[in-house]
Amino acid sequence: TQQPEETPQPAPRRLFHERQRATGLPLYFQGYLSVRHSGCQEFRVYWTELRGTMLFFYDDMKAPAYSQKLDISALTSASDVYPDENGSAEFILTLSNGELELKANDCECGKEWKGFILTVTKLSVPPDESLLPGQLTRMHEVLEKEKKRRIMLHSCPSTSLNRESLSSSTLTTMPACFYAVSRQEAMDMLEKNPSCGNLILRPGSDSKNYAITIRHELGAPRLKHYKVMSKGKGYIIELERKVTLPSLQDVVNYFVTQTRGNLKPFLIQT
């Protein structure tokens, strides 16, 4: 089956919100794909959305509900993108329960799909020389969003408790200066972007707790790291005298107020 030739237009806002609500996942990439599952004879064209580590297949671009979904988090490999006799580009995803053949309009589109799929499943941007700088930038943005989403999932597992019974701190989102980066990456971010702020909240090295990295300008610039341990419903900052606070936002606020505003949360300016 030939895919529609027209340029896909973004879904109307209402449709976008409906799909967001139905899937509960952030949209990372979308477009037409021909799909063939293991054991099927024919390819079938779907408007496809990559959300989190799920593919959602819609019968057409304006369908409010998806007709199929596929969890690709357990992706084992993705084949090279190769052109078929009609100029379309095919590649195969190998999953634990079988293979999925995908066909995009052309090789560039196929490589972009494969790049985004590998970025979210392997949590790293693939080193593909044929991807354009703009495509790589978008993949890096998606990688940061997916890392944050995974950390949020681990720190706030979804429970069946109703919202009223949860403390307000559990429902608040992560502080804006939280980045899913390593200790070294946090140091590099602070050194290269002094105008963006000088305090980063990041995952701890054990992935269960957190850490604060700061860059002091007093005299010569100095970088320091503080452990922030999860304890029950609160967090303990490992200082000479341990400080216990109810939320990560309170942890950030504590550093800002204790230094009379010398420390400012790091925010990337767009």
Disulfide bonds with the S-S distance in Angstrom:
none
